[in-house]
């Protein structure tokens, strides 16, 4: 497991939650760098961080803060 990449993803998710960032990229390539399945990465962003996930054009899978 690549803990440096995992910490980077967690840091980016925290930035989204704090409003300092618009979205975080959760591509299949990033999931494989960490060493987990892509579905698990998306589920963690949805459940733990309460972010919405989905595809966005050619960019790939992203997570963003839910609109209130």
Secondary structure, DSSP 4 states (H G I P E B T S, - for coil): --HHHHHHHHHHHHHHHHTS-SEEE--HHHHHHHTS-HHHHHHHHHHTT-EEEEE-TTS-EEEEEPP-
